[in-house]
Amino acid sequence: MKDRIALVSGSARGIGRETARTLARQGATVFAADILEEELDDLAARSREENLPIRCVRLDVTSPEDWARVADQVGGAFERLDILVNNAGMMDSRSFFDTELEDFRKTMRVNMGGMFTGAKAMLPLLRRGGQANPAGASVINICSTYGACSLGRGIRPRGRRARRLRLRPRALLLVDPPCHQLDGR
């Protein structure tokens, strides 16, 4: 991870926070992005105490303008991005019968729209990262089994592997684990 530039959305707490900290401990410079400013401030303070190369930036993943601003910050500082981790997500724990259409739409804007908007906004920087590194650049989309099941009727990734895109200078390869029906076939 040495000398790699990473951006982790949803990094104010939980899996995103630990992903950002782990990447930084392994030598990457990390942009930790989230809408939760107080938690980001705490992450920034702890990162300074531990001398971790983490830069905290506010990001609403549903906002193309926020993604463009963050892309400008990353590009202005490093001119490339090697790793994009789309981790931001939300889950409404109400039952189907109690969920309103607007609540469902908000969840989809964050969980699906945020991944799409982020990847589109960061693509020029990721292409430069792919050209700068023989290993290419990576887009890693993280979701729970609950989230994966919402991607298609009755499918889920096998095991704990994340869906991953690898960007090379002239190629885009989707590495997707095999899926199977929930009934066990």
N, C-alpha and C positions, 0 to 999 in steps of 0.2 A: 504493500500500500504506500510505500515511501514515494513522496512527490506526486501522489495522485490527488486530484481535486474532486470532492464529493459534495452532493447536496442531498439532505435527508428531510423530506417533508414530514410533518407530524412529529417533530423531534423534541417537543417540550416535555414529554413524559412517556413512560412505558417503553415499548419496543423501539420506537423511534429515537428516544433519548439514549438508550443503551447502544443502539446501532451507531449513532453519531459518536458517542464516547469510544466505542470499540474501534471504529475506523480511525479516529484521531490517535488513539493509543498505538495503532499499527502504522502510523506515519502519514496518514492522509490529512490534508487540510480540509476541514468540514464546514460547510454552511448548514447550520441547524435552523430550519425554517418551521414556523408555526404561527397560528393565530393567537395562541395563549401567551400573552406578553409577560405576565408575572412569572410563569414557569420558565420562559426563555431567559428572563433576567437571572433567575436562580441558576440555570444551566451555565450562563455566561460567567457568573461569579465562581461557581465550582470549577469551571474549565480554567479560569485564570489561576485559582489556587493550585490546580494540578498541572499547570503549564501545558494544557492541551490546546492544539491549534483549531479551535472551534470559533466560528464567527456566527453569532445569532442574528437572524433577520426575520422580520414579521412577514408572514405570508398567509393570505387567505387563498386556498387552493382553488376556490371557485371563481377567482377573479383573474381574467387574462391580464389586466393592468398590473396586478401584483406580481404575476409570473414574469411579465416583461421587465418590471423594475428589478426583480431579483436576478434575472438573466443579465441585465446591465451591470449589476454589482459584481456578479461572478466574472463576466466577460471583461469588465474594467480592471479587475484585480489579476486575473489569470489567463484571459483570452481563450479558455477552454474549460470543459467539464468532462471528467473521466467516468464518474459514477453518479447516476441519479437514482435515489431510492424513494419511490412513491409509497410512503407509509401512512400519510394522513387518511383518516377514515373515521366514520361514526356508525353507531348502530342504535336504532330505536328498538327498545326492548318490549314495546307493547305488542300485543297479539295482532295478527292480520285484521281481525274484526274491529280493533280499536285504533288502527292506524289510518290517519286521514291522507288523502291524495297528496297534499302539499308536504306532509312529513316524509312520505315516500320519495317525492321529487327532490327534497332537500338532501336526503341520504344519497340518492343517485348523483346529484350534483357534486357532492363531496367525494364519494367513493369512486365513481366512474369518471365523472367529468374532470375531477382534479387530476387523475392520472393522465387523461388525454391532453388536457390543457397544458399540464406541466411538461409532458414529453414533447409536444409541439413547440412550446416556448424555448425549451432547452436544446432542441435538435441541432441548431447551428453550432452551439458550443460542444455538444457531444460529438458531432462530426469532426471538429477540430481535435478533440480528445482522442478520437479513434485514429486520426492521422498521426498524432504525436506519440502514440504508444502501440507497439506491436501486438499487445494483447487486446487492443480495441477499447472502446468505451462500453459501459453497461447501463441498462435501465432495469431496475429491479422493482417489480410491483409486489407489494406485500398485502395479503388479505387473510382474513380468518376463513375457516371452513364455511361459516355462515355467509361471508362475502363471496366466496367462490361458488357456492350453491346458487347465489343470485345471478351469476353470470350465464347460466344455462340451465335448462330443465333437467334436474336430477344428475348433474355432473359435479365432480369435485376433483381437485388434484390428488394424486396418490402420494401418500407420505407428507413430509413437511417441506418439500422443495418449492421454491418460489418460481413463478413464471418470470422469465428473464429474456431481455433483448440484448443482443451483442451488436454493437455498431463498429464496423470496420470501415476503412476509407471508402470503399465502394460497395459495401454489402450490408444488408440488414437481415439478420437471421433470428427467427423466433425459436427459442428453445423452450418447448412446452412439455411438461410431463404427461404421460398418458392418463386419460381420464376413464372412469368406469361408472356404470350406473350405480346409484345408491342401493339398489336391491342386492348388490354383492356379485353380480355377474362380471 
